[in-house]
Amino acid sequence: MVALEKLSVLFWQSLLFTVSMVAYTLPVLGQETTNATEKEALPQQTAVNQVESTPKIHSLSDVQSAKTSATYLLRIPREKNKLFQISQATTSVVSVTDVKVNTTNKGIEIILVTPNSEKLSVSGKIEGNSYVADIKNAKLQLVSGESFRQEKPVTGIASVIVTPVDANTLRLTVTGDKSAPVVELFDSQTEGLVFGVSTTASTAQQQTTPQPRPTTTQKQPAIELQVTAPPETGYQVNNTNVGTRTDTPLRDIPQTINVVPRQVIEDQASQNLGDILRNLGIGNAQDTSREIDSAVIRGFTVRSDNGTLNNGLRDAEAGRAFGSNLNNIERVEVLKGPASVLYGQLPPGGAINLVTKQPLSDPYYSLGFKIGSYSEYEPSLDFSGPLTADRSLLYRFNASYKNSGSFVDFQNIERIFVAPVITWQPSSSTKLTIEGDYQNTRLNPEQGLPTVGTLLPNPNGKVPRSLYVGEPTVDGARYVNGRIGYNFEQRLGNNWSLNNAFRFSYENNVYYNSTGGSLGSDDRTYTRRVQSFYPFVESNFAQDTHVFGKVYTGSLEHKLLFGVDYTHNVLSNFGIYNRTIGSLDIFNPVYGQIPGPTPPRTSPYIKIINEDLGFYFQDQLALANNLKLVLGGREDFVSNGNSASEQSDSAFSPRVGIVYQPFSSVSFYTSYSSSFEQQTGVDFNNNIFKPTRGTQYEVGVKTDWLNNKLSAILSLYDLTKRNILTSDPDPDHEGYSIQIGEQRSRGIELYVTGEIATGWNVIGSYNYTDSSVTKDNTYKVGTLLPGVPKNSVSLWTTYIIPYGSWKGFGGGIGINYVGDRQGDLENDLTLPSYVTTDAALYYRANKLQIGLNFKNIFDTVYYQSGDTSLVYPGDPFSVEATVKYQF
């Protein structure tokens, strides 16, 4: 603990450094903001505002004639730029510090902001509906990350994407809705490289001679007052932060990362995180219900309290209060395999990162309403936009109220949820986001059903899925949880940036549950007890501070990351009470029994404190244009204890990976990664247990097809977990454990997502997993790990008619197959395989979206998890209607 306290001092010093940096920066920011108001007022989109669409609406007084605009006069068509013709042989690399998208009277203009646009060599071509330009001697240095993307900036343009091809080349891709756009190229002495994009001509009408540049126009409120919805990313996400803590293309990360974006969540009308994860072939963990987010990834359990991140920070409260609320979730990222090198102690299967919705720079208002089977209804709202005229202050506000029954008698849920976000960006170099959420949930807990009579035969008959084995007059739970935090980003010169994030989360629950019994010898009398937690409180502090920068050693480019993070978790249990209550005849249930008196609590007040202080580094090294190396390491100092005892440990977690890209659309990779989790306790000789360790070897290939609209990942992995506790074989050491257990999981995974054709999206996966015990004193070698199917398949596809008289109508269909799984490590119970089928119908106009989802349309009876005592049935056939209006 002394070592930990010393290291904690370093942590607080890092925070003081951050505060000092902010104090130093603010006076400068004020000057920058003042100067910014003196610039020409053009509607623009910056790469720092990550989610934007159409420009701000200006009045007629703001409109500027092309002939009187000094900015326009300084823009020279590339064919007439003699400076460009002389200097394009230069080998110096020019930095592009911003990307702007403005509307014009013909379409849009795309500005790559750089002081040396004439030094850039541009080679453009037409590929299908896309104009693709490779820009040599250029590199991106955006505050927001490694690439820029905007969906549907104007009618006729599907997307604008700027990404690095290699260390010295950028690629601009402008995709039209029906045909390739017409593009003209200009140099500007004040702005940078300008691409004029027209949507009014077909590919055959590409102009070969320089034309006057279209004037930038602003829409007049009296003519057309349109508000914009948040950009839709479809089913494919090209970049992520979770794999490297930097905005990096997925193809450059030597590890499997699967992303389920918002569009999939809405298309499937997902109710909880489990619905989302099944798109990846990920199912529920052993003996858990839908109430807690818990999954099996690559053979190992990842729970909401030990393997979930929220915007990249570890979050012990995520999904604890009977499932994650999805109304403010933008996408779900799953980093498969060990991830301790960046996030500290985590299970070896991986980590689940919940990415929340962020403020938009244009006004957006959305009202939604869901209604479905079992008296479900859920109104919701999503509002966003600027709070100031210069759009330096943005907000977003999500809120919902849910009230629903269940296919199980007496089981219901009522939930209130709010999530505000504020983003302040006083300059292009500084960004501060403050966000929080609050959730209040009341429900009757899910009880499960006796295995005998459901999965196993019962001489008295079949137990219905609707049976509630608890006592509805007694049972109930109330969960109150929330979080608040900030994320601060500061550019430090051209090549470095600082990021500091902090979050406090809290949970308080009161819980009454009359279950925990078993069937009697007559196979119908179910004994029960009332178990009460009053109250159960948990709080969690998490912070991360890191600097990211680019340096060169000769011709080698290094993307360096140095960081420190700290988590402080306090769990307080003020009492567990057990009361007697009468048994229940599961074939003729009679409710309304009164529990016995409250006895003295069966456990004392408990306060457990967990701390984790970690220092990490990472180097993304470009050995060549198509060869990348990722190196990383982390040292953790962890502590777990209460007033009676405390245990401290340390662990080093390395990672190394290499990516080879023979073509821009293909990446071969291989990697080694590791993880750890603290294991508290001692053996018979009073030796402290070591942390469990996970190590993984992985190889794979990532590909992009159809102009980067469709992606696929094929991976093979070998994952081992060591230092698992197993019973001490010495008969004199009864009740003690030794740390020699080992479990291994090997498998093959295939994941495909994206757009096959205009309006046709798909997401699918196949997993083969071979997981078993490899060393143990209790279970024999070869014993299968519980909850892990050998094979799982998931496929979901939708088609929305993109144009014509039936534009906006569409539908979707999906199947989900899960193979046999073991219910426990004894392998005494096998949960049978199952197939479920879902379908949907849609209508989507400009402002109105209607969806009708049919789930488990063949009413398949299946069990998503369970053991020899209880099983948890999956949802039967249900229908859900969703209406969303945007204005």
C-alpha positions, -999 to 999 in steps of 0.1 A, spaced: 0 0 0 29 24 6 40 19 -30 5 26 -41 3 58 -21 36 70 -36 23 63 -71 -10 81 -62 11 112 -56 22 110 -92 -14 107 -103 -24 139 -85 6 156 -100 -6 147 -134 -39 163 -127 -22 195 -114 -3 195 -147 -35 194 -166 -51 221 -146 -20 243 -151 -22 237 -188 -58 248 -189 -50 279 -169 -22 288 -192 -44 281 -223 -75 301 -214 -60 336 -219 -47 326 -253 -81 311 -262 -98 344 -255 -75 361 -280 -80 333 -306 -118 336 -302 -116 374 -307 -95 370 -338 -118 344 -352 -147 368 -353 -127 390 -377 -124 363 -403 -148 360 -433 -181 344 -421 -184 314 -443 -205 284 -433 -182 256 -426 -176 223 -410 -145 215 -390 -130 182 -383 -130 189 -346 -168 189 -345 -169 153 -353 -206 150 -360 -219 177 -384 -240 179 -416 -252 210 -435 -240 245 -428 -255 273 -408 -284 292 -424 -274 328 -431 -296 358 -441 -294 376 -474 -272 403 -459 -245 376 -454 -244 365 -490 -213 376 -508 -208 380 -546 -181 359 -562 -165 390 -578 -163 410 -546 -151 382 -524 -114 385 -516 -113 348 -506 -128 338 -540 -103 360 -560 -74 342 -542 -86 308 -555 -69 297 -587 -80 268 -609 -53 241 -608 -49 241 -646 -37 278 -644 -16 276 -613 20 280 -625 33 278 -590 18 244 -587 34 232 -620 68 243 -608 67 229 -573 49 196 -576 82 178 -577 89 188 -541 92 160 -516 83 180 -484 52 168 -466 24 194 -461 1 192 -431 -36 194 -435 -49 208 -402 -86 210 -409 -113 198 -434 -142 220 -442 -174 213 -462 -194 243 -474 -226 243 -496 -225 262 -529 -250 270 -556 -240 238 -575 -233 214 -546 -205 217 -521 -169 227 -518 -143 207 -498 -114 227 -483 -83 209 -471 -69 236 -449 -31 240 -454 -8 270 -460 10 252 -489 -17 238 -512 4 245 -543 29 219 -531 3 191 -532 2 167 -561 -34 155 -568 -44 125 -589 -81 119 -594 -103 92 -609 -139 80 -611 -147 46 -594 -184 38 -597 -204 65 -580 -173 80 -564 -147 106 -572 -114 94 -556 -83 117 -554 -49 107 -540 -31 137 -526 7 131 -523 31 149 -500 2 154 -475 -7 142 -440 -36 148 -417 -31 165 -384 -66 170 -371 -75 175 -335 -104 151 -338 -84 122 -350 -68 104 -379 -95 108 -405 -126 129 -415 -160 117 -426 -193 134 -432 -225 117 -444 -250 133 -467 -237 169 -466 -262 179 -494 -287 163 -516 -270 141 -542 -238 135 -522 -238 104 -500 -205 110 -482 -172 128 -480 -142 109 -466 -106 120 -461 -83 92 -449 -45 86 -449 -33 60 -474 2 61 -460 25 84 -441 28 108 -471 -5 104 -490 -41 113 -483 -72 100 -501 -103 121 -507 -135 101 -516 -167 119 -526 -195 95 -533 -227 105 -551 -261 90 -544 -268 79 -580 -237 89 -600 -202 102 -596 -201 140 -589 -183 166 -611 -152 179 -593 -131 210 -601 -98 218 -583 -86 251 -570 -57 265 -550 -63 292 -524 -36 315 -510 -56 319 -478 -74 287 -473 -57 257 -489 -67 231 -515 -103 235 -527 -124 209 -544 -156 222 -560 -181 195 -562 -212 197 -584 -242 173 -581 -261 186 -612 -241 168 -639 -236 132 -647 -203 114 -649 -203 118 -687 -205 156 -683 -171 160 -665 -157 193 -676 -122 194 -690 -116 232 -690 -114 254 -660 -148 270 -650 -155 299 -627 -157 287 -592 -193 284 -579 -201 310 -554 -208 300 -518 -245 305 -510 -265 304 -479 -301 291 -478 -326 319 -469 -351 311 -441 -379 325 -462 -373 300 -490 -362 269 -472 -358 264 -435 -344 229 -431 -330 214 -399 -306 185 -402 -306 151 -385 -274 136 -372 -253 120 -400 -261 83 -405 -231 61 -407 -249 31 -420 -237 -3 -408 -200 4 -412 -176 23 -389 -141 28 -403 -123 43 -373 -123 37 -336 -105 48 -304 -109 17 -283 -81 -3 -298 -53 23 -294 -69 52 -275 -64 73 -307 -87 77 -336 -72 50 -358 -86 32 -389 -97 -3 -380 -75 -18 -407 -44 -4 -389 -51 -21 -356 -36 -56 -352 -65 -70 -331 -101 -78 -338 -125 -50 -330 -162 -53 -339 -184 -22 -340 -222 -22 -340 -234 13 -349 -266 32 -340 -283 23 -373 -282 -14 -364 -296 -7 -329 -325 12 -344 -332 -12 -373 -334 -41 -349 -352 -22 -321 -327 -36 -296 -339 -36 -260 -306 -43 -242 -269 -49 -247 -275 -86 -252 -296 -79 -283 -267 -59 -298 -240 -84 -290 -257 -113 -307 -248 -96 -340 -213 -106 -331 -222 -142 -321 -218 -132 -284 -243 -147 -259 -251 -145 -222 -228 -158 -195 -236 -188 -173 -266 -186 -149 -273 -149 -157 -305 -133 -168 -314 -104 -190 -312 -81 -160 -274 -78 -159 -252 -72 -190 -229 -102 -190 -215 -120 -220 -191 -147 -231 -164 -134 -254 -139 -158 -268 -148 -184 -242 -145 -162 -211 -171 -142 -191 -171 -104 -194 -194 -88 -169 -207 -53 -168 -188 -46 -135 -154 -58 -147 -152 -56 -185 -173 -26 -196 -159 8 -207 -179 40 -212 -162 63 -238 -129 46 -230 -131 48 -192 -136 17 -171 -171 18 -157 -182 -6 -129 -218 7 -130 -224 1 -167 -252 -23 -171 -254 -31 -134 -289 -16 -129 -307 -43 -149 -292 -37 -183 -278 -7 -202 -301 20 -214 -295 24 -251 -312 58 -258 -279 77 -256 -257 50 -271 -242 59 -305 -224 26 -310 -210 -4 -292 -174 -14 -297 -161 -49 -287 -123 -52 -284 -118 -90 -285 -90 -106 -265 -68 -92 -237 -68 -54 -234 -50 -46 -202 -22 -28 -220 -46 3 -223 -73 -3 -197 -58 -21 -167 -73 -52 -151 -98 -68 -174 -110 -104 -182 -90 -121 -210 -121 -123 -233 -121 -86 -241 -138 -53 -233 -171 -37 -243 -170 0 -249 -202 20 -249 -198 52 -270 -224 79 -262 -241 104 -285 -223 137 -287 -236 172 -294 -243 183 -331 -234 216 -346 -267 219 -364 -302 220 -347 -317 185 -344 -349 175 -326 -362 140 -325 -393 126 -307 -397 88 -305 -423 64 -292 -422 26 -288 -451 4 -282 -449 -34 -281 -460 -67 -266 -466 -71 -229 -479 -35 -225 -446 -20 -234 -444 17 -241 -415 41 -242 -415 77 -252 -381 94 -258 -365 125 -271 -332 135 -285 -324 172 -289 -292 188 -300 -276 219 -316 -257 251 -309 -262 273 -279 -242 303 -293 -242 319 -328 -206 309 -334 -214 273 -325 -186 272 -300 -211 259 -274 -231 228 -283 -255 206 -263 -273 173 -265 -301 160 -244 -315 125 -244 -344 114 -222 -368 85 -220 -394 68 -198 -400 31 -201 -429 10 -187 -432 -26 -197 -444 -60 -185 -429 -93 -195 -438 -128 -208 -432 -138 -172 -462 -132 -148 -459 -102 -124 -425 -92 -139 -423 -55 -149 -400 -26 -153 -403 11 -149 -374 33 -158 -367 71 -161 -335 81 -179 -319 115 -187 -285 122 -203 -273 158 -209 -241 167 -227 -224 201 -232 -194 207 -255 -174 239 -255 -149 246 -282 -135 281 -279 -109 274 -307 -98 248 -331 -72 236 -306 -94 232 -275 -125 212 -267 -142 204 -234 -172 181 -231 -191 176 -199 -217 149 -198 -238 129 -173 -267 106 -170 -293 96 -144 -313 64 -143 -340 54 -118 -354 18 -122 -381 -1 -104 -389 -37 -112 -397 -72 -100 -365 -92 -104 -363 -120 -129 -363 -153 -111 -356 -179 -137 -373 -213 -137 -365 -247 -122 -344 -268 -146 -366 -298 -139 -398 -292 -157 -384 -269 -183 -352 -282 -198 -353 -315 -180 -384 -337 -177 -408 -335 -148 -434 -362 -140 -459 -335 -132 -457 -319 -166 -442 -289 -183 -435 -257 -165 -448 -227 -185 -424 -200 -195 -447 -174 -178 -444 -189 -143 -431 -165 -116 -416 -185 -88 -411 -155 -65 -436 -136 -43 -450 -106 -62 -464 -90 -30 -429 -89 -15 -405 -88 -44 -392 -55 -58 -360 -36 -65 -351 0 -69 -319 10 -86 -307 46 -88 -275 52 -107 -258 79 -125 -226 94 -137 -210 127 -145 -176 136 -160 -157 155 -186 -133 151 -215 -108 178 -222 -88 179 -255 -60 204 -261 -37 205 -292 -1 213 -282 14 226 -314 11 208 -347 22 173 -337 10 168 -301 -22 168 -282 -33 164 -245 -64 145 -234 -77 144 -198 -109 126 -189 -127 120 -156 -159 103 -145 -177 97 -112 -204 71 -112 -227 60 -84 -253 33 -77 -277 28 -48 -301 -1 -47 -326 -17 -24 -335 -53 -33 -361 -78 -21 -361 -112 -38 -380 -143 -27 -361 -170 -45 -330 -190 -40 -348 -223 -32 -350 -257 -48 -376 -283 -59 -387 -309 -33 -388 -346 -38 -422 -344 -53 -408 -322 -81 -434 -296 -77 -429 -279 -43 -405 -250 -47 -389 -238 -14 -381 -201 -11 -366 -175 11 -367 -137 10 -333 -122 5 -329 -85 11 -301 -61 4 -306 -28 22 -290 -7 8 -262 -17 -16 -241 13 -25 -212 16 -50 -192 46 -62 -165 47 -88 -139 74 -97 -120 70 -130 -96 93 -147 -72 91 -177 -46 116 -188 -25 109 -219 -5 128 -245 -4 118 -281 21 130 -307 39 123 -339 77 122 -342 102 111 -368 134 91 -365 149 94 -400 122 83 -424 102 64 -397 70 79 -383 61 73 -347 27 79 -332 35 80 -295 10 77 -267 20 82 -230 -7 80 -203 -16 75 -167 -50 64 -154 -65 57 -120 -97 41 -108 -111 41 -72 -140 19 -65 -159 17 -32 -185 -10 -25 -206 -7 6 -231 -33 17 -251 -22 47 -268 -56 53 -281 -88 39 -312 -102 55 -329 -136 49 -365 -142 59 -385 -174 56 -416 -176 33 -439 -204 24 -431 -227 -5 -448 -225 -40 -465 -253 -60 -451 -246 -94 -480 -264 -111 -507 -247 -90 -491 -214 -77 -509 -195 -49 -494 -161 -41 -499 -137 -13 -479 -154 15 -465 -133 42 -427 -136 50 -415 -143 85 -400 -116 108 -367 -99 99 -339 -117 117 -305 -101 126 -286 -95 95 -265 -124 83 -235 -104 73 -218 -74 89 -214 -40 73 -189 -44 45 -169 -17 27 -145 -28 0 -121 -4 -17 -105 -13 -51 -78 9 -66 -59 6 -98 -31 30 -109 -16 24 -143 12 39 -165 11 30 -201 28 37 -234 23 29 -271 41 34 -303 24 30 -337 54 28 -359 52 31 -397 81 9 -409 70 15 -445 40 28 -463 23 -6 -461 40 -20 -430 30 -9 -395 41 -20 -360 23 -14 -328 42 -17 -295 28 -11 -260 32 -18 -224 16 -10 -191 25 -13 -154 -4 -15 -129 -5 -12 -92 -37 -25 -77 -51 -28 -42 -82 -45 -27 -91 -44 9 -114 -35 38 -110 -25 74 -97 -60 83 -72 -67 55 -57 -54 23 -39 -69 -6 -17 -51 -31 -3 -64 -64 15 -52 -95 14 -65 -131 30 -56 -164 10 -61 -196 27 -60 -230 13 -59 -265 30 -62 -299 14 -64 -333 22 -59 -369 1 -50 -399 10 -56 -436 -10 -40 -463 -2 -53 -498 -31 -32 -511 -49 -3 -496 -80 -24 -490 -63 -55 -475 -45 -58 -441 -28 -89 -428 -20 -87 -391 -6 -107 -362 -4 -98 -326 4 -109 -290 -15 -93 -261 -20 -99 -224 -44 -92 -195 -46 -96 -158 -71 -96 -129 -63 -94 -93 -70 -126 -73 -74 -119 -36 -68 -144 -9 -40 -167 4 -32 -204 3 -26 -227 32 9 -214 37 -4 -178 38 11 -169 4 -9 -142 -14 -24 -153 -47 -10 -139 -79 -32 -121 -104 -47 -143 -131 -31 -138 -165 -44 -140 -200 -23 -143 -231 -34 -143 -267 -18 -150 -301 -39 -138 -330 -36 -137 -368 -61 -123 -393 -70 -104 -424 -91 -73 -427 -106 -63 -461 -126 -34 -475 -148 -39 -506 -170 -18 -528 -152 15 -523 -148 9 -486 -185 4 -481 -183 -32 -470 -157 -46 -446 -148 -81 -434 -125 -95 -407 -113 -131 -405 -93 -140 -374 -78 -170 -357 -68 -168 -320 -53 -189 -292 -62 -175 -258 -50 -189 -224 -60 -179 -188 -35 -190 -161 -32 -188 -123 -68 -200 -118 -77 -211 -83 -84 -248 -78 -89 -270 -47 -58 -279 -27 -54 -317 -32 -37 -321 3 -64 -337 26 -49 -316 55 -56 -284 36 -94 -288 32 -111 -255 23 -79 -240 8 -70 -234 -28 -39 -234 -49 -32 -214 -81 -24 -240 -108 -56 -239 -129 -55 -231 -166 -82 -227 -192 -77 -223 -230 -99 -211 -258 -91 -213 -295 -112 -203 -324 -120 -188 -357 -142 -157 -363 -156 -141 -394 -174 -107 -393 -189 -88 -422 -206 -54 -421 -215 -26 -444 -234 -16 -475 -237 -41 -504 -256 -17 -527 -274 16 -522 -300 9 -495 -289 -27 -489 -270 -31 -455 -258 -63 -438 -241 -73 -406 -232 -109 -399 -208 -131 -380 -196 -167 -376 -178 -179 -345 -161 -213 -339 -149 -216 -303 -131 -245 -287 -127 -237 -250 -118 -262 -222 -100 -268 -190 -63 -276 -196 -51 -278 -159 -71 -284 -127 -73 -305 -96 -111 -308 -96 -121 -309 -132 -105 -332 -157 -86 -319 -186 -109 -314 -216 -139 -303 -196 -158 -277 -216 -162 -242 -203 -198 -232 -194 -219 -210 -217 -197 -214 -247 -212 -228 -279 -189 -245 -304 -206 -227 -333 -227 -195 -335 -240 -177 -365 -257 -143 -368 -270 -126 -400 -291 -94 -403 -298 -76 -435 -321 -47 -444 -331 -30 -477 -346 5 -480 -357 15 -514 -335 45 -522 -355 63 -549 -386 62 -570 -423 62 -560 -416 36 -532 -386 55 -518 -383 50 -481 -401 17 -478 -381 -14 -469 -377 -43 -446 -352 -65 -428 -347 -101 -418 -322 -119 -396 -314 -153 -381 -294 -162 -350 -281 -197 -344 -264 -207 -311 -250 -242 -306 -251 -265 -276 -235 -250 -244 -226 -265 -210 -245 -252 -180 -216 -256 -156 -181 -267 -152 -192 -302 -141 -207 -305 -176 -238 -321 -160 -263 -300 -181 -263 -292 -218 -283 -262 -230 -296 -272 -264 -289 -253 -296 -315 -230 -311 -324 -208 -341 -344 -176 -339 -357 -155 -367 -365 -118 -367 -381 -95 -393 -389 -59 -397 -409 -35 -420 -399 2 -424 -411 35 -438 -386 64 -437 -394 98 -451 -373 129 -446 -387 136 -411 -408 105 -402 -395 70 -395 -417 41 -388 -406 6 -379 -424 -26 -371 -402 -53 -357 -412 -90 -353 -389 -109 -329 -386 -147 -327 -414 -150 -353 -416 -188 -351 -418 -186 -312 -388 -209 -307 -385 -221 -271 -349 -217 -260 -328 -211 -229 -302 -183 -231 -284 -193 -199 -287 -216 -169 -273 -244 -147 -286 -275 -130 -309 -255 -107 -323 -227 -127 -326 -218 -164 -335 -185 -180 -358 -188 -210 -354 -165 -240 -381 -141 -252 -410 -157 -271 -426 -141 -302 -431 -104 -297 -439 -73 -318 -426 -37 -314 -437 -6 -333 -414 24 -333 -422 59 -345 -396 87 -347 -403 122 -359 -374 146 -366 -380 184 -369 
